[in-house]
Amino acid sequence: MENVVQSLPSSPPPSETEKKPDAALPEAKAVAELIPESMGLDVLRSSKIVPLRVEDGVLIVGASSFDAYTKAQMLGVSMGLPIDLELHPDKDISDLLHTLYDIRSVATDEAAKNMEGIEDIDDLSREDVLSDSVDVPVIRLVNGLFVDALKQRATDIHVEPYEDEVLIRFRVDGVLQDRLRLPRTHQAPLTSRIKVMAKMDIAEHMAPQDGRIGITLGDRAVDIRVGLVPTQHGERLAMRMLDKGHGLLTLEDLGMEKNERQVMESLIYRPHGMILFTGPTGSGKTTSLYAILQALAKPQVNIITVEDPIEYALPGVAQIQVNEKAGVSFASALRSILRQDPDIVMIGEMRDFETAHIGVQASLTGHLVLSTLHTNDSIGAVIRLVDMGIEPYLAASCIIGTVAQRLARRLCPHCRRQTAAPAVMARQGVKTAYEPVGCPKCNETGYRGRLGLYEQFVIDEEIQEAVVAGAPASKLREVARGRGFKTLWEIGLDAVESGKTSPEELVRVAGEE
């Protein structure tokens, strides 16, 4: 064993320096106590090393390979101890460092307490939000919010100024939860910091603005879409978190039942026609479209999308960003891409007659067109297209299917409790139900994750004839029921009885039928 205070050899003699781990890595709290407060965790993370313990006056340093030996020696010099290297899997080292950041980082609430007197925020720069090397309280507060949101699986952060306070809320599993209340004096530096990161005009306070923030959380890349609107008491911010580390969902990941999956595949593998996804904002329409495009993307297939905004990069797919200021609208982009000989076209949203008309023409001339529409159910999508000005015979000819979807919170399997089904559900055949309880694994909410409910309306010849004849939605539903059609409510009842979600959650997302 070598005293590294005297010398730093360029490479280790393996037989002397390698120390095989006899057990798992030590507790993070014990490691945190070992690291001097003056030592930044950023240095350890960049070197991929971490001090584990001291044995007989020797510092045992964890690493994933011998490449870190010299860095480990330098760590020993800084702590005044000789070192031994102990090899562990790279993931274990990274996980331990992440936990150390959690222990050491100034809590969001503590950062908020230290924000008094912050005035000069013009020179704040963007950095890795896990970094523990920043001292400006407003930076720590914003970084802490991002880290906290990702730890809690939040999809959105809302910063809402009111007369006497600033309320910060997280949207977790589709439901907003209060996270932090700050004094009114914190609103200006907090908002300005976020505007700087999003490359917005910090001198403009009376006009809506949009921006994007790219951050890293260790080895995870996260994009944040920022929307700002001026309100009576100040600028209100809504930030959508897009975690690149989680990747895109596939058709298998959507959680469809076997028969639902078969219906979906019978639609998306057709050579031409239009498929419309409907539902409110945040119901997972874009996620479903991306899953379908991944299934369809093949070297021999030309896929082009028009989106506002582009949320994820899809390999093998040409994606076009809508830019109204530059004259790139859904309609203008769609006219252009039809000259690019696409096989499949995805339109982010059918917003007006012009976009819908071009999409209909594309579906009738040999293209598969995927898009979204804001209606409450799948049958309403056909009626809505006609209301937008599309002739009924064209709508009936081009649409091959519509899908209405909702995302219901999934009951935590560790703490859910069986209960009697509500009377309205019992009358429809539901014999038992489950209710949320709350435990540490679900953060005391009773729910963890979300469940997709998919109402699929397949257009056949009889339904086409009914649409051309101007039949109302009730008549279309009656015809579809004869072919096994089930509404969102009926699909949700099955999920309630199987314990996947609660009666209250089904009513929240689908309403009572």
C-alpha positions in Angstrom: 0.0 0.0 0.0 1.3 3.3 -1.0 1.3 6.7 0.7 0.1 9.0 -2.0 1.0 12.2 -0.2 4.6 11.5 -1.2 4.1 10.5 -4.8 1.5 10.1 -7.5 2.4 7.2 -9.8 0.9 7.3 -13.3 -0.6 3.9 -13.1 -1.5 1.5 -10.3 0.0 -1.9 -9.6 -3.3 -3.9 -9.7 -2.3 -6.5 -7.3 -1.6 -3.9 -4.6 -4.4 -1.3 -5.2 -7.4 -3.3 -6.3 -9.7 -4.0 -3.4 -12.7 -6.2 -4.3 -15.9 -5.2 -2.7 -17.1 -7.7 -0.1 -20.5 -6.1 0.2 -22.7 -3.4 -1.2 -21.8 0.3 -1.0 -22.0 1.9 2.4 -25.0 4.1 3.4 -25.1 7.5 1.7 -25.4 9.3 5.1 -22.1 7.7 6.3 -20.4 8.7 3.1 -21.8 12.2 3.3 -20.2 12.6 6.8 -16.9 11.4 5.5 -16.7 14.1 2.7 -15.5 17.5 3.9 -18.1 20.3 3.4 -15.6 22.3 1.4 -15.3 19.5 -1.2 -17.7 19.9 -4.1 -19.6 16.8 -5.3 -19.2 18.1 -8.9 -15.5 17.1 -8.8 -16.4 13.6 -7.6 -19.0 13.1 -10.3 -16.8 14.3 -13.1 -14.1 11.9 -11.9 -16.6 9.0 -11.3 -15.2 8.3 -7.8 -16.5 8.5 -4.3 -14.8 8.1 -0.9 -16.4 5.1 0.9 -14.8 4.7 4.3 -11.5 4.9 6.2 -9.9 1.6 7.2 -6.7 1.5 9.4 -5.9 5.0 8.2 -6.4 4.2 4.5 -9.1 5.9 2.5 -11.1 3.4 0.5 -12.2 5.0 -2.8 -15.0 3.6 -4.9 -14.7 3.6 -8.7 -15.9 1.6 -11.7 -12.5 1.1 -13.3 -8.8 1.6 -12.9 -8.9 4.6 -15.2 -10.0 6.6 -12.1 -6.9 5.6 -10.1 -5.0 8.9 -10.6 -8.1 10.9 -9.6 -8.5 8.8 -6.6 -4.9 9.5 -5.5 -5.5 13.2 -5.9 -8.6 12.8 -3.7 -6.4 11.0 -1.1 -3.9 13.9 -1.2 -6.7 16.5 -0.6 -7.9 14.5 2.4 -4.4 13.7 3.7 -4.7 9.9 3.5 -3.3 7.1 1.4 -5.8 5.3 -0.8 -7.0 1.9 -1.9 -9.3 1.5 -4.9 -12.5 -0.6 -4.6 -14.3 -1.4 -7.8 -18.1 -1.3 -8.1 -20.5 -1.2 -11.0 -20.7 2.2 -12.7 -24.5 2.5 -12.0 -23.9 1.9 -8.2 -21.4 4.7 -8.1 -23.7 7.1 -10.0 -26.7 6.2 -7.8 -24.6 6.9 -4.7 -23.5 10.3 -6.0 -27.1 11.2 -6.8 -28.1 10.3 -3.2 -25.3 12.5 -1.9 -26.6 15.4 -3.9 -30.0 14.9 -2.3 -28.5 14.9 1.2 -26.1 17.8 0.6 -28.2 20.1 -1.6 -29.9 23.0 0.1 -33.5 22.2 0.4 -35.9 24.2 -1.8 -37.5 25.7 1.4 -34.1 26.6 2.8 -33.0 28.3 -0.5 -36.3 30.3 -0.4 -35.4 31.6 3.1 -32.1 32.8 2.0 -33.4 34.8 -1.0 -33.8 38.1 0.8 -32.0 41.0 -0.8 -31.4 39.4 -4.2 -31.5 42.3 -6.7 -28.8 41.9 -9.4 -30.0 38.9 -11.4 -29.0 40.0 -14.9 -25.7 38.0 -14.9 -27.1 34.7 -13.7 -25.9 31.9 -15.9 -27.3 28.5 -16.7 -25.7 25.3 -15.3 -26.2 21.7 -14.4 -29.1 21.8 -11.9 -27.5 19.1 -9.7 -24.4 21.3 -9.1 -23.7 22.1 -5.5 -21.2 24.8 -6.4 -23.6 27.8 -6.8 -24.1 30.2 -4.0 -26.8 32.6 -5.2 -30.0 31.6 -3.4 -32.3 32.3 -6.3 -30.3 29.9 -8.5 -30.4 27.3 -5.7 -34.1 27.7 -5.4 -34.8 27.3 -9.2 -32.4 24.3 -9.4 -34.0 22.8 -6.3 -37.5 23.1 -7.9 -36.4 21.3 -11.0 -34.7 18.5 -9.1 -37.7 18.2 -6.7 -40.1 18.1 -9.6 -38.3 15.3 -11.3 -37.9 13.3 -8.1 -41.7 13.5 -7.6 -42.3 12.5 -11.3 -44.0 15.9 -11.9 -44.9 16.8 -15.5 -45.5 20.5 -14.9 -44.4 23.2 -12.6 -46.7 26.2 -12.1 -45.5 29.5 -10.6 -48.5 31.5 -9.6 -48.2 35.1 -8.2 -51.0 36.3 -5.9 -51.5 39.5 -3.9 -49.6 38.3 -0.8 -47.6 35.3 -1.9 -46.3 33.2 -4.7 -47.7 29.7 -5.0 -45.6 26.9 -6.6 -47.5 23.8 -7.7 -46.5 20.5 -9.3 -48.7 18.4 -11.5 -48.1 14.7 -10.6 -50.1 12.0 -12.3 -52.3 14.7 -13.9 -53.3 16.4 -10.6 -51.9 19.7 -9.3 -50.4 19.6 -5.8 -49.2 22.6 -3.7 -45.5 22.4 -3.2 -44.2 25.7 -1.9 -45.6 29.1 -0.8 -43.1 32.0 -1.0 -43.4 35.7 0.1 -44.5 38.1 -2.6 -41.1 39.7 -2.6 -39.6 36.5 -4.1 -41.7 36.7 -7.2 -39.5 39.1 -9.3 -36.1 37.3 -8.8 -37.6 33.9 -9.2 -39.4 34.8 -12.5 -36.4 36.7 -13.8 -34.1 33.7 -13.2 -36.4 31.4 -15.1 -36.8 34.0 -18.0 -33.0 34.2 -18.2 -32.7 30.4 -18.5 -35.5 30.3 -21.1 -33.9 33.1 -23.1 -36.9 35.3 -22.8 -36.9 39.1 -22.7 -36.5 39.9 -19.0 -37.4 43.6 -19.7 -40.8 42.7 -21.1 -43.5 42.3 -18.4 -46.7 43.0 -20.2 -46.8 40.5 -23.1 -47.0 36.7 -23.1 -43.7 34.9 -23.9 -42.6 31.3 -24.7 -39.2 29.8 -24.2 -37.3 26.5 -23.7 -34.8 25.5 -21.1 -32.4 22.6 -21.5 -31.0 21.2 -18.2 -29.0 18.2 -17.1 -29.7 16.2 -14.0 -26.5 14.1 -13.7 -26.6 12.0 -16.8 -30.3 12.8 -17.6 -31.2 15.4 -20.2 -34.5 17.3 -19.6 -36.2 19.8 -21.8 -38.5 22.3 -20.2 -41.1 24.3 -22.2 -41.9 27.6 -20.5 -45.1 29.6 -21.1 -45.5 33.0 -19.4 -48.5 35.2 -19.3 -48.9 38.6 -17.4 -51.6 38.5 -14.7 -53.0 41.1 -12.3 -50.3 40.3 -9.7 -47.4 39.5 -11.9 -46.1 37.1 -14.5 -47.4 33.5 -14.2 -45.3 30.7 -15.4 -46.2 27.2 -16.6 -43.3 24.8 -17.2 -43.8 21.4 -19.0 -41.0 18.9 -18.1 -39.9 16.5 -20.9 -37.5 14.0 -19.5 -35.4 12.6 -22.3 -34.0 9.9 -20.0 -37.4 8.1 -19.8 -37.5 7.7 -23.6 -40.6 7.2 -25.7 -43.3 4.8 -25.0 -44.0 2.0 -27.5 -47.4 0.5 -28.4 -46.6 -2.2 -25.9 -46.0 0.4 -23.2 -49.4 2.1 -23.6 -51.0 -0.6 -21.5 -53.8 -1.5 -23.9 -55.8 -4.7 -23.3 -55.1 -7.4 -25.9 -58.3 -6.8 -27.8 -57.8 -3.0 -27.8 -54.3 -3.5 -29.1 -55.6 -5.7 -32.0 -58.1 -3.0 -33.0 -55.5 -0.3 -32.9 -53.1 -2.3 -35.1 -55.9 -3.1 -37.6 -56.2 0.7 -38.1 -52.6 1.9 -38.1 -51.3 -0.7 -40.6 -53.8 0.3 -43.3 -52.2 1.9 -46.3 -54.3 5.0 -46.3 -57.1 6.9 -44.5 -57.3 9.2 -41.5 -57.1 8.3 -37.8 -58.0 11.0 -35.2 -57.1 11.0 -31.6 -59.3 13.1 -29.3 -59.3 14.1 -25.6 -58.5 17.2 -23.5 -55.0 18.6 -23.0 -52.8 16.3 -21.1 -54.7 13.1 -21.9 -51.7 11.5 -23.7 -52.7 12.0 -27.4 -49.2 13.0 -28.5 -47.7 10.1 -26.6 -50.0 7.7 -28.4 -49.2 9.2 -31.8 -45.4 8.9 -31.1 -45.9 5.3 -30.1 -47.7 4.6 -33.4 -45.0 6.4 -35.5 -42.3 4.3 -33.8 -44.2 1.2 -34.8 -44.6 2.4 -38.4 -41.1 3.8 -38.9 -39.3 1.5 -41.3 -36.5 2.2 -43.8 -38.9 1.8 -46.7 -41.5 4.2 -45.3 -41.4 8.0 -45.6 -42.9 9.6 -42.5 -43.2 13.4 -42.1 -44.8 15.2 -39.2 -45.9 18.8 -38.5 -45.9 19.6 -34.8 -46.3 22.5 -32.4 -44.0 22.0 -30.6 -41.7 19.0 -31.4 -41.6 17.3 -28.1 -39.3 14.3 -28.8 -37.0 13.5 -31.7 -38.1 10.4 -33.6 -35.5 8.4 -35.4 -36.3 7.9 -39.1 -39.0 10.6 -39.1 -38.8 14.0 -40.6 -40.3 16.5 -38.1 -41.4 20.1 -39.0 -41.8 22.7 -36.3 -44.7 25.1 -36.7 -43.5 28.7 -36.8 -46.4 31.2 -37.4 -44.0 34.2 -37.4 -42.1 32.7 -40.3 -45.3 31.7 -42.1 -45.0 28.0 -41.3 -48.5 27.0 -40.1 -50.1 23.5 -40.0 -51.8 24.2 -43.4 -48.8 25.7 -45.2 -46.4 23.0 -43.9 -48.9 20.3 -44.9 -49.2 21.6 -48.5 -45.4 21.5 -48.8 -44.8 18.1 -47.3 -47.3 16.5 -49.7 -44.8 17.3 -52.4 -42.2 15.3 -50.5 -43.9 12.0 -51.4 -44.7 10.9 -47.8 -46.4 7.6 -47.0 -47.5 8.7 -43.5 -48.3 12.2 -42.4 -48.8 13.2 -38.8 -50.5 16.6 -38.1 -50.2 17.8 -34.5 -53.7 19.2 -34.4 -56.6 19.8 -36.7 -57.2 23.5 -35.8 -59.1 24.9 -38.8 -61.0 24.1 -42.0 -57.9 24.6 -44.2 -55.8 22.1 -42.3 -58.6 19.6 -42.0 -59.4 19.9 -45.8 -55.8 19.3 -46.8 -55.6 16.4 -44.4 -58.8 14.8 -45.8 -57.4 15.2 -49.4 -54.1 13.6 -48.4 -55.9 10.6 -46.8 -58.0 10.2 -50.0 -55.0 10.2 -52.3 -53.1 7.3 -50.7 -51.6 8.6 -47.5 -52.1 7.5 -43.9 -52.9 10.6 -41.9 -52.7 10.8 -38.1 -53.9 13.8 -36.2 -55.6 15.1 -33.0 -58.9 16.9 -32.5 -60.5 18.4 -29.4 -63.7 16.6 -28.7 -65.1 14.7 -25.7 -65.5 11.3 -27.3 -64.5 9.3 -30.3 -67.8 9.5 -32.1 -67.9 13.3 -31.7 -64.7 13.5 -33.8 -66.6 12.6 -36.9 -69.3 15.1 -36.1 -66.7 17.8 -35.3 -65.0 17.3 -38.7 -68.3 17.9 -40.5 -69.0 21.0 -38.3 -65.6 22.4 -39.4 -66.9 22.4 -43.0 -65.8 19.0 -44.4 -68.6 17.5 -46.5 -70.1 14.4 -44.7 -69.4 12.1 -47.7 -65.7 13.1 -47.6 -65.5 12.7 -43.8 -67.1 9.2 -44.1 -64.8 8.2 -46.9 -61.5 9.3 -45.3 -61.8 8.5 -41.6 -61.0 4.9 -40.8 -61.2 5.2 -37.0 -61.1 7.6 -34.1 -59.8 7.1 -30.6 -60.8 9.0 -27.5 -58.4 8.6 -24.6 -58.0 9.6 -21.0 -55.3 9.1 -18.4 -56.6 7.9 -15.0 -54.3 7.7 -11.9 -53.4 4.1 -11.1 -54.1 2.9 -7.6 -51.0 2.1 -5.6 -50.9 -1.7 -5.4 -49.2 -1.6 -2.0 -51.9 0.2 -0.1 -55.1 0.1 -2.1 -58.1 -1.1 0.0 -61.2 -3.0 -1.2 -64.5 -1.3 -0.7 -68.1 -1.4 -1.9 -68.8 -0.2 -5.4 -70.8 3.1 -5.6 -74.5 2.6 -6.3 -74.2 4.1 -9.8 -71.5 1.5 -10.7 -73.2 -1.4 -8.8 -76.3 -0.9 -11.0 -74.1 -1.4 -14.0 -72.7 -4.7 -12.8 -69.5 -3.6 -10.8 -69.4 -6.0 -7.8 -66.4 -4.6 -6.0 -64.1 -1.6 -6.1 -60.9 -0.3 -4.5 -60.0 3.0 -2.8 -56.7 4.9 -2.3 -55.1 4.7 1.2 -51.6 6.2 1.0 -48.2 4.9 1.9 -44.5 5.9 1.6 -44.3 4.2 -1.8 -46.9 6.5 -3.3 -46.0 9.6 -1.3 -49.2 9.2 0.8 -51.4 9.9 -2.2 -52.8 6.4 -2.8 -51.9 6.6 -6.5 -48.7 5.9 -8.5 -48.5 6.2 -12.2 -51.3 6.5 -14.7 -53.5 4.1 -16.7 -54.7 4.8 -20.3 -58.4 4.3 -21.2 -59.0 4.0 -24.9 -62.4 4.3 -26.6 -61.9 3.1 -30.2 -64.5 3.9 -32.9 -63.9 1.9 -36.1 -65.6 3.3 -39.3 -67.2 0.5 -41.4 -69.6 0.7 -44.4 -72.8 0.9 -42.3 -71.4 3.8 -40.2 -70.2 5.5 -43.4 -73.8 5.4 -44.7 -75.1 6.8 -41.4 -72.6 9.7 -41.5 -73.4 10.6 -45.1 -77.1 10.6 -44.1 -76.4 13.1 -41.4 -77.1 10.7 -38.5 -76.6 12.2 -35.0 -74.0 10.9 -32.5 -76.6 8.8 -30.7 -77.5 6.9 -33.9 -73.8 6.3 -34.7 -73.2 5.0 -31.1 -76.2 2.7 -31.5 -74.8 1.2 -34.7 -71.3 0.9 -33.3 -72.5 -0.9 -30.2 -73.7 -3.7 -32.4 -70.1 -4.2 -33.4 -68.7 -4.4 -29.8 -68.1 -0.7 -29.3 -67.5 0.3 -25.6 -67.5 3.8 -24.2 -64.8 5.3 -22.0 -67.1 4.9 -19.0 -67.7 1.2 -19.7 -63.9 0.6 -20.3 -63.3 2.5 -17.0 -65.7 0.3 -15.1 -63.6 -2.8 -16.0 -60.5 -0.9 -14.7 -62.4 -0.1 -11.4 -63.5 -3.7 -10.8 -60.0 -5.0 -11.5 -58.5 -2.6 -8.9 -56.5 -0.6 -11.4 -58.1 2.7 -10.6 -60.7 4.1 -8.1 -64.4 5.0 -8.8 -63.6 8.7 -7.9 -60.8 8.8 -10.5 -63.0 7.3 -13.2 -65.6 10.0 -12.6 -62.9 12.7 -12.6 -61.5 11.7 -16.0 -64.6 10.3 -17.8 -67.6 11.7 -16.1 -70.7 9.7 -15.2 -72.6 8.1 -18.1 
